[in-house]
Amino acid sequence: MYSIFKATKDLVRKIDAFLDLVGESVLHFEEGLKLYLSGSEVEFNERLVIIKNSESRADELRQNIEAQLYVQTLIPESRGDVLDLLEQMDEIIDFSKSIMLDFCVEKPEIPGELHDRLRKLAEIAVDSTQALVQSARSFFYDANTVKDHLHKVKFFENESDYVSEKAKRELFELNISLERKLHIKHFIVSIDSISDVAEDISNRLSIAAMKRIV
């Protein structure tokens, strides 16, 4: 097994911490959505604060990693791919926070008939993100194993598309105003998009891994 970092233990620790934040942010998003749907506004807002803090911590870690890579002239042949990957994965935290903030500000009234669909979409978003995080860890430690997890990201993205379509069909069959339907549709699409973002990153990660293996 070949690690991209060799003996740079401090950098490994920072990368692991960053990836942990990516995975945890979507878990907090999932729990936050469940709390919103159950009407637990105080607890929902607490989750939003946690994600905001995760975003700040992830930004700080990413900047520290970038500085360390340049100052210590580490992995020059892979530096660009590493920095691009970290920046892209940071977007998952940003996106999760943005959706939570939209719920907080816009307060959409989600019909009970759609609660299970939205919970399922959030669960799939977690699954796709965790598979992506596993792939990213493999990229840093052993690029030959990246593909062992990437296929899961694609699977979950397809599942998310399926559940999203079902949710939208059910939404537009409800006896509510078109304005409300369009408002709720925005949130369905947003949650589904987390898995889309994960798949986009996985495609770039696959290319970066192949470059390392060759």
C-alpha positions as CSV (number, residue, x, y, z in Angstrom):
1,M,0.0,0.0,0.0
2,Y,1.4,3.4,-0.9
3,S,0.3,6.5,1.0
4,I,0.4,9.8,-0.7
5,F,1.6,11.4,2.5
6,K,4.4,9.0,3.5
7,A,5.6,10.3,7.0
8,T,3.6,13.5,7.2
9,K,1.5,12.5,10.2
10,D,0.3,16.0,10.9
11,L,-1.1,16.4,7.4
12,V,-2.7,13.0,7.6
13,R,-4.4,14.1,10.9
14,K,-5.8,17.3,9.3
15,I,-7.0,15.4,6.2
16,D,-8.8,12.8,8.4
17,A,-10.4,15.6,10.5
18,F,-11.6,17.4,7.4
19,L,-13.1,14.2,5.9
20,D,-14.8,13.5,9.3
21,L,-16.4,17.0,9.1
22,V,-17.8,16.3,5.6
23,G,-19.4,13.0,6.7
24,E,-20.7,14.4,10.0
25,S,-22.2,17.5,8.4
26,V,-24.6,15.4,6.3
27,L,-25.5,13.3,9.3
28,H,-26.4,16.5,11.1
29,F,-28.4,17.6,8.1
30,E,-30.3,14.4,8.1
31,E,-31.1,14.7,11.8
32,G,-32.0,18.4,11.3
33,L,-34.5,17.5,8.6
34,K,-36.1,14.9,10.8
35,L,-36.4,17.5,13.6
36,Y,-37.9,20.1,11.2
37,L,-40.5,17.6,10.0
38,S,-41.4,16.7,13.6
39,G,-41.9,20.3,14.5
40,S,-38.9,20.5,16.9
41,E,-37.8,24.0,15.9
42,V,-35.3,24.5,18.8
43,E,-33.5,21.3,18.2
44,F,-33.5,22.0,14.5
45,N,-31.8,25.3,15.0
46,E,-29.2,23.6,17.2
47,R,-28.3,21.4,14.3
48,L,-28.0,24.4,12.0
49,V,-25.5,25.9,14.4
50,I,-23.5,22.7,14.5
51,I,-23.3,22.7,10.7
52,K,-22.3,26.3,10.6
53,N,-19.5,25.5,13.1
54,S,-18.5,22.5,10.9
55,E,-18.3,24.7,7.9
56,S,-16.0,27.2,9.7
57,R,-13.8,24.4,11.0
58,A,-13.6,22.7,7.6
59,D,-12.6,26.0,5.9
60,E,-9.9,26.5,8.5
61,L,-8.6,23.0,8.1
62,R,-8.6,23.2,4.3
63,Q,-6.6,26.5,4.4
64,N,-4.1,24.9,6.8
65,I,-3.7,21.9,4.6
66,E,-3.2,24.1,1.5
67,A,-0.5,26.2,3.3
68,Q,1.3,23.1,4.6
69,L,1.3,21.5,1.1
70,Y,3.0,24.6,-0.4
71,V,5.3,25.6,2.5
72,Q,6.7,22.1,2.9
73,T,6.6,21.5,-0.9
74,L,4.8,18.2,-0.3
75,I,3.4,15.9,-3.1
76,P,3.9,18.5,-5.9
77,E,2.8,16.0,-8.5
78,S,-0.6,15.5,-6.8
79,R,-1.0,18.8,-5.0
80,G,-3.5,20.2,-7.5
81,D,-5.7,17.2,-7.4
82,V,-5.6,17.1,-3.6
83,L,-6.6,20.8,-3.3
84,D,-9.3,20.5,-5.9
85,L,-10.8,17.4,-4.1
86,L,-10.8,19.2,-0.7
87,E,-12.4,22.3,-2.2
88,Q,-15.1,20.2,-3.9
89,M,-15.8,18.1,-0.8
90,D,-16.1,21.3,1.2
91,E,-19.0,22.2,-1.0
92,I,-21.0,19.3,0.5
93,I,-20.8,21.0,3.9
94,D,-21.7,24.4,2.4
95,F,-24.6,22.9,0.5
96,S,-26.0,21.1,3.6
97,K,-25.8,24.3,5.6
98,S,-27.5,26.2,2.8
99,I,-30.4,23.8,2.6
100,M,-30.8,23.9,6.4
101,L,-30.8,27.7,6.3
102,D,-33.4,27.7,3.6
103,F,-35.7,25.6,5.8
104,C,-35.0,27.9,8.7
105,V,-35.8,31.1,6.8
106,E,-38.5,30.0,4.4
107,K,-40.3,27.5,6.7
108,P,-41.9,25.4,4.0
109,E,-45.1,23.6,5.1
110,I,-44.4,20.0,4.1
111,P,-47.5,17.8,3.9
112,G,-47.4,14.7,6.1
113,E,-47.7,12.5,3.0
114,L,-44.2,13.5,1.9
115,H,-42.4,13.2,5.2
116,D,-41.2,9.7,4.5
117,R,-39.9,10.6,1.1
118,L,-37.9,13.5,2.3
119,R,-36.5,11.5,5.2
120,K,-35.5,8.8,2.6
121,L,-33.8,11.4,0.4
122,A,-31.8,12.7,3.4
123,E,-30.8,9.1,4.3
124,I,-29.6,8.5,0.8
125,A,-27.6,11.8,0.8
126,V,-25.8,10.4,3.9
127,D,-25.1,7.1,2.2
128,S,-23.7,8.7,-0.9
129,T,-21.6,11.1,1.1
130,Q,-20.2,8.4,3.3
131,A,-19.3,6.3,0.3
132,L,-17.5,9.4,-1.2
133,V,-15.6,10.0,2.1
134,Q,-14.5,6.4,2.1
135,S,-13.3,6.8,-1.5
136,A,-11.4,10.0,-0.6
137,R,-9.6,8.2,2.3
138,S,-8.6,5.5,-0.2
139,F,-7.3,8.1,-2.6
140,F,-5.0,9.5,0.1
141,Y,-3.8,6.1,1.5
142,D,-4.1,3.6,-1.4
143,A,-5.4,4.8,-4.7
144,N,-5.8,1.3,-6.0
145,T,-8.8,0.8,-3.7
146,V,-10.7,4.0,-4.7
147,K,-12.9,2.1,-7.1
148,D,-14.1,-0.2,-4.3
149,H,-16.3,2.6,-3.0
150,L,-17.0,4.8,-6.0
151,H,-19.6,2.5,-7.5
152,K,-21.7,2.9,-4.3
153,V,-21.8,6.7,-4.9
154,K,-23.4,6.1,-8.3
155,F,-25.8,3.6,-6.9
156,F,-27.0,6.0,-4.2
157,E,-27.3,8.8,-6.7
158,N,-29.6,6.7,-8.8
159,E,-31.6,5.8,-5.8
160,S,-31.9,9.5,-4.9
161,D,-33.2,10.3,-8.4
162,Y,-35.8,7.6,-8.1
163,V,-37.1,8.8,-4.7
164,S,-37.0,12.4,-5.8
165,E,-39.2,11.6,-8.8
166,K,-41.7,9.7,-6.7
167,A,-41.8,12.6,-4.2
168,K,-42.4,15.2,-7.0
169,R,-45.2,13.0,-8.6
170,E,-46.9,12.6,-5.2
171,L,-46.5,16.3,-4.5
172,F,-48.3,17.4,-7.6
173,E,-51.1,15.0,-7.0
174,L,-51.9,16.7,-3.7
175,N,-54.8,19.1,-3.3
176,I,-52.8,22.2,-2.4
177,S,-52.0,25.4,-4.2
178,L,-49.5,25.4,-7.1
179,E,-47.5,28.1,-5.3
180,R,-47.0,25.8,-2.4
181,K,-46.2,22.8,-4.6
182,L,-43.4,24.8,-6.4
183,H,-42.1,25.9,-3.0
184,I,-41.9,22.3,-1.7
185,K,-40.5,21.1,-5.0
186,H,-37.5,23.4,-4.5
187,F,-36.6,21.6,-1.3
188,I,-37.1,18.1,-2.8
189,V,-34.7,19.1,-5.6
190,S,-32.2,20.6,-3.1
191,I,-32.0,17.5,-1.0
192,D,-31.7,15.3,-4.0
193,S,-28.8,17.5,-5.2
194,I,-26.6,16.4,-2.4
195,S,-26.2,13.0,-4.0
196,D,-25.7,14.7,-7.3
197,V,-22.8,16.7,-5.9
198,A,-21.3,13.6,-4.4
199,E,-21.5,11.8,-7.7
200,D,-19.8,14.7,-9.6
201,I,-17.0,14.7,-7.1
202,S,-16.7,10.9,-7.3
203,N,-16.2,11.2,-11.1
204,R,-13.3,13.7,-10.6
205,L,-11.9,11.5,-7.9
206,S,-11.9,8.5,-10.2
207,I,-9.8,10.5,-12.7
208,A,-7.4,11.7,-10.1
209,A,-6.9,8.2,-8.7
210,M,-6.2,6.8,-12.2
211,K,-3.5,9.5,-12.6
212,R,-1.8,8.3,-9.5
213,I,-2.0,4.6,-10.4
214,V,-0.6,5.0,-13.9
